[in-house]
């Protein structure tokens, strides 16, 4: 997974990742040393209203003491931007403006598939998977970012 567009991320401090699902918003958070990503919470916000979504995401960033925010950027399989990617860009820009934090868009194309695999391996029921998939997908995406950050620190 390659890093997408947006601000430079700090090399220390908590990163908060957001997976903008169709129905639910998954949130994951790193430790301050940016070693491990953990699923944090699932937000239920109306999809068709940006203002309550931005407020909920800004509150989540504050609650988790974010130094920066990573937003999943769902390109199509051939790499093009569709409506979901446009929405992610719009939400990322609004979140940057609302919080003053660096916001980075990150390719998330296979995070949900990987999250589903993790949850199946954990033998979770269908209902439990449905309830946790978005925050686990955010965690998978964030762990990839942390690994990239680690490479930048050692170069």
VOKOLKE-414042 format. One record per residue (C-alpha): residue number from 0; residue in three letters; x, y, z. Coordinates in steps of 0.001 Angstrom, whole numbers. Each point is the difference from the previous one (the first is absolute). Layout:
REM VOKOLKE-414042
(rec NUM; 'ALA'; (X; Y; Z)) ...
This chain:
REM VOKOLKE-414042
(rec 0; 'UNK'; (0; 0; 0)) (rec 1; 'UNK'; (1577; 3256; -1036)) (rec 2; 'UNK'; (-555; 3285; 1718)) (rec 3; 'UNK'; (-2392; 2295; -1735)) (rec 4; 'UNK'; (-238; 3753; -62)) (rec 5; 'UNK'; (-125; 2591; 2716)) (rec 6; 'UNK'; (2098; 1335; 2831)) (rec 7; 'UNK'; (3264; -1378; 1332)) (rec 8; 'UNK'; (-603; -2071; 3089)) (rec 9; 'UNK'; (2005; 579; 3168)) (rec 10; 'UNK'; (2395; -2830; 839)) (rec 11; 'UNK'; (-1175; -108; 3634)) (rec 12; 'UNK'; (-3351; 428; 1693)) (rec 13; 'UNK'; (-3265; -1864; -352)) (rec 14; 'UNK'; (-1409; -459; -3477)) (rec 15; 'UNK'; (-3736; -504; -375)) (rec 16; 'UNK'; (-1244; -1872; -3073)) (rec 17; 'UNK'; (-3482; 272; -1438)) (rec 18; 'UNK'; (-1687; -2543; -2262)) (rec 19; 'UNK'; (-2998; 1738; -1585)) (rec 20; 'UNK'; (-2354; -2933; -462)) (rec 21; 'UNK'; (-3378; 180; -1689)) (rec 22; 'UNK'; (-1923; -431; 3267)) (rec 23; 'UNK'; (2609; 145; 2756)) (rec 24; 'UNK'; (3236; 1940; 529)) (rec 25; 'UNK'; (2907; -2034; 1381)) (rec 26; 'UNK'; (2564; 1717; 2209)) (rec 27; 'UNK'; (3416; -1374; 967)) (rec 28; 'UNK'; (2761; 1584; 2041)) (rec 29; 'UNK'; (3746; -479; 369)) (rec 30; 'UNK'; (2094; 215; 3121)) (rec 31; 'UNK'; (2007; 3259; 363)) (rec 32; 'UNK'; (3170; -1750; -1223)) (rec 33; 'UNK'; (-1824; -1057; -3190)) (rec 34; 'UNK'; (767; -3701; 355)) (rec 35; 'UNK'; (-3397; -1693; 265)) (rec 36; 'UNK'; (-3431; 807; -1434)) (rec 37; 'UNK'; (-3067; -1043; 1973)) (rec 38; 'UNK'; (-3691; 42; -919)) (rec 39; 'UNK'; (-1605; 2722; 2117)) (rec 40; 'UNK'; (-3667; 607; -768)) (rec 41; 'UNK'; (-2783; -75; -2548)) (rec 42; 'UNK'; (-1954; 3185; -666)) (rec 43; 'UNK'; (-3538; 54; -1342)) (rec 44; 'UNK'; (-556; 3306; -1783)) (rec 45; 'UNK'; (-2453; 810; -2829)) (rec 46; 'UNK'; (1831; -446; -3301)) (rec 47; 'UNK'; (-1765; 2830; -1787)) (rec 48; 'UNK'; (897; 2745; 2494)) (rec 49; 'UNK'; (3599; 1236; 95)) (rec 50; 'UNK'; (-301; 2384; 2986)) (rec 51; 'UNK'; (-915; -2628; 2651)) (rec 52; 'UNK'; (2586; -2374; -1493)) (rec 53; 'UNK'; (2800; 2588; 181)) (rec 54; 'UNK'; (-994; 851; 3580)) (rec 55; 'UNK'; (-6; -3691; 1016)) (rec 56; 'UNK'; (3396; -580; -1644)) (rec 57; 'UNK'; (1508; 3135; 1574)) (rec 58; 'UNK'; (-1289; -1152; 3396)) (rec 59; 'UNK'; (1517; -3458; -548)) (rec 60; 'UNK'; (3362; 1563; -916)) (rec 61; 'UNK'; (-94; 2102; 3180)) (rec 62; 'UNK'; (-1145; -2933; 2162)) (rec 63; 'UNK'; (2908; -2126; -1222)) (rec 64; 'UNK'; (2502; 2901; 257)) (rec 65; 'UNK'; (916; -147; -3691)) (rec 66; 'UNK'; (3180; 1611; -1318)) (rec 67; 'UNK'; (-1311; -662; -3533)) (rec 68; 'UNK'; (-2836; -1747; -1821)) (rec 69; 'UNK'; (118; -2607; -2749)) (rec 70; 'UNK'; (-3107; -333; -2182)) (rec 71; 'UNK'; (-623; -3038; -2185)) (rec 72; 'UNK'; (18; 962; -3673)) (rec 73; 'UNK'; (-2003; -2635; -1888)) (rec 74; 'UNK'; (1176; 83; -3600)) (rec 75; 'UNK'; (-1459; -2430; -2486)) (rec 76; 'UNK'; (1941; -3204; -722)) (rec 77; 'UNK'; (1543; 1615; -3086)) (rec 78; 'UNK'; (1149; 2978; 2103)) (rec 79; 'UNK'; (-2578; 2569; -1086)) (rec 80; 'UNK'; (-1898; 2343; 2294)) (rec 81; 'UNK'; (-3680; -751; 379)) (rec 82; 'UNK'; (-2683; 1645; 2101)) (rec 83; 'UNK'; (1260; -1668; 3200)) (rec 84; 'UNK'; (3523; 1392; -564)) (rec 85; 'UNK'; (-1447; 3447; -683)) (rec 86; 'UNK'; (-1948; -244; 3267)) (rec 87; 'UNK'; (3162; -1027; 1892)) (rec 88; 'UNK'; (1896; 2978; -1444)) (rec 89; 'UNK'; (-2838; 2376; 940)) (rec 90; 'UNK'; (-237; -1418; 3543)) (rec 91; 'UNK'; (3796; 105; 411)) (rec 92; 'UNK'; (161; 3652; -1060)) (rec 93; 'UNK'; (-2846; 951; 2340)) (rec 94; 'UNK'; (1568; -1934; 2882)) (rec 95; 'UNK'; (3362; 1737; -553)) (rec 96; 'UNK'; (-1738; 3376; 63)) (rec 97; 'UNK'; (-2105; -867; 3076)) (rec 98; 'UNK'; (2827; -1501; 2112)) (rec 99; 'UNK'; (3167; 1671; -1292)) (rec 100; 'UNK'; (1610; -3474; -53)) (rec 101; 'UNK'; (1955; -1465; -2900)) (rec 102; 'UNK'; (-2294; -2272; -2027)) (rec 103; 'UNK'; (1304; -2624; -2396)) (rec 104; 'UNK'; (-2065; -1947; -2547)) (rec 105; 'UNK'; (1182; -3608; -227)) (rec 106; 'UNK'; (-803; -2704; -2546)) (rec 107; 'UNK'; (-2317; -2447; 1734)) (rec 108; 'UNK'; (-870; -2325; -2871)) (rec 109; 'UNK'; (401; -3349; 1731)) (rec 110; 'UNK'; (-354; 890; 3679)) (rec 111; 'UNK'; (-3562; -1287; 371)) (rec 112; 'UNK'; (950; -3314; -1621)) (rec 113; 'UNK'; (2961; -331; 2377)) (rec 114; 'UNK'; (-2163; 996; 2981)) (rec 115; 'UNK'; (-2588; -2627; -953)) (rec 116; 'UNK'; (2765; -2615; -140)) (rec 117; 'UNK'; (1251; 1011; 3466)) (rec 118; 'UNK'; (-3513; -206; 1442)) (rec 119; 'UNK'; (-687; -3373; -1632)) (rec 120; 'UNK'; (3268; -1311; 1417)) (rec 121; 'UNK'; (-1186; 1218; 3409)) (rec 122; 'UNK'; (-3165; -2062; -556)) (rec 123; 'UNK'; (-2390; 2909; 555)) (rec 124; 'UNK'; (-3656; -441; -847)) (rec 125; 'UNK'; (-1472; 1835; -2987)) (rec 126; 'UNK'; (-1716; 2499; 2338)) (rec 127; 'UNK'; (3226; 654; 1931)) (rec 128; 'UNK'; (1949; 437; -3262)) (rec 129; 'UNK'; (-2558; 2497; -1267)) (rec 130; 'UNK'; (345; 2007; 3203)) (rec 131; 'UNK'; (3828; 116; -53)) (rec 132; 'UNK'; (1063; -171; -3660)) (rec 133; 'UNK'; (344; 3760; -561)) (rec 134; 'UNK'; (2212; 673; 3030)) (rec 135; 'UNK'; (2148; -3047; -805)) (rec 136; 'UNK'; (328; 1227; -3610)) (rec 137; 'UNK'; (1123; 3397; 1360)) (rec 138; 'UNK'; (2533; -1842; 2171)) (rec 139; 'UNK'; (1365; -1982; -2970)) (rec 140; 'UNK'; (367; 3229; -1995)) (rec 141; 'UNK'; (1655; 1797; 2922)) (rec 142; 'UNK'; (2469; -2841; 623)) (rec 143; 'UNK'; (1144; 333; -3615)) (rec 144; 'UNK'; (534; 3733; 524)) (rec 145; 'UNK'; (1950; -679; 3204)) (rec 146; 'UNK'; (2296; -2393; -1864)) (rec 147; 'UNK'; (608; 2673; -2630)) (rec 148; 'UNK'; (670; 2567; 2738)) (rec 149; 'UNK'; (2495; -2397; 1610)) (rec 150; 'UNK'; (1882; -304; -3322)) (rec 151; 'UNK'; (168; 3821; -234)) (rec 152; 'UNK'; (1445; 259; 3513)) (rec 153; 'UNK'; (2796; -2475; -784)) (rec 154; 'UNK'; (1012; 1555; -3331)) 
